[in-house]
Amino acid sequence: MALAIKICGLKTPETLDVALESGADMVGFVFFGPSPRNLALEAARVLGAQAQGRAAKVALSVNADDDTLHDIIAALKPDMLQLHGNETVERIVAVRTRFGLPVMKALPIATRGDLSPIREYSNVADCLLFDARPAPDDTRPGGLGKTFDWNLLTGLNATVPFMLSGGLSPDNVAEAIRITGAPGVDVSSGVERAPGEKDPDKIRAFIQAARAADAAMSAAKVTV
């Protein structure tokens, strides 16, 4: 299966078009006030229509209540919900049941012990996303440009698809894919020129580097 590439935190029609035209499989939109990538609902309606049928739309929220999720879904019409807070297994089940959409659950990773929730969340989420664990004084749980030790994921036997996130960039995504064998990669701050301001050239470079790394790994498997 081909590598899934997600460009997250898009805010403008111009950068969304770059991501879509460059071959992103998924485009992410952030609905979280403290984030420099936070998107207003009216803007979400415009961008959602622009992306419709061209890539999977992912709505990122953090510990959002049902009313907030309802408004996000009405505006963006996403294909998937990304829950990036400390949502419990029970909350994942409740969201999937009420809204009928696939759920991607973000899990913060810093040490091997942080892998322990994978089993229980794999039973209820459609996809997992592994992001670097934020520091205690960070104001948001992701989009911080921090990496974690990718070797922690070596040989991971996940029962659901997963995406690698946290500090990825055009310069390191190939190495990240090689080490983890991740079936998907997610980037936000790594393709920006300033917080919340996407760089079209970096978006193109990231997708190109990720595709090349995936092709190289596929070719290596064939020759073994």
Summary of the structure (lengths in Angstrom):
residues: 224
radius of gyration: 16.3
end to end distance: 17.8
largest distance: 52.1
contacts: 745
relative contact order: 0.16
helix: 40%
strand: 21%
